[in-house]
Amino acid sequence: MLIIGVAGGSGSGKTTVVRKIQQQFPKGEVTVLSHDSYYFDSKELSLEERRKKNFDHPDAIEFELMIEHVKQLKNGFPVYEPLYSFITCTREDETRLLVPREVLIIEGILCLTHPGLRDLMDIKVYVDCDADVRLSRIIHRDIEERGRNVSEVLKRYEKTVRPSHLQFIEPTKRYADIIIPQGGKNHIAIQILTNHINQILK
């Protein structure tokens, strides 16, 4: 199994990059594990308190469970990935079955921050993007998918997203084997990465 980590700031285009890599392979050859699924559950808190959580801090992720699941997949065993709702800010009762494939992609803003998780990766990718473009995408996403308004999004961006990006996420560039500027729009970089993956698999 080839394990690829894809990190980058919120709204940088990671999901698009991952989807375009997937499209280059036959169906069933790539498994994607999202670190968004591994946010700690906070059912004991009120919705207002949950929404105040800093989702861009490494402490928000249950890395131990995530690493355990990656190891199980690497050893050929299926896992049940948690599902997380950003509307209720809690884990859902359902899980998603992930089975081992030729390629495992680990995707998420913080996936290069943890040494134990990085050590399991064969290729580490950082998706780079200008801050103003990322903010625009965050605003659209959080309004359309997470039930927030513009004021809430901007307040959260200023209080937690931007400071955490500068403190935790951007510094992980130095661990990357490949940096992809412009996210999913950088077709050449994605093709080079895909070709490299194919060479390793062969």
Buried (B, 14 or more C-beta within 10 A) or exposed (E): BBBBBBBBBBBBBBBBBBEBBBEBBEEEEBBBBBBBBBBEBBEEBEEEEBBEBBBBBBEBBBBEBBBEBBEBBBEEEEBEBBBBEBEBBBBEEEEEEBEBBBBBBBBBBBBBBBEEBBEBBBBBBBBBBEBEBBBEBBBEBBBEEBEBEEEBBBEBBEEBBBBBBEEBBBEBBEBBBBBBBBBBBBEEBBEEBBEBBEEEEE
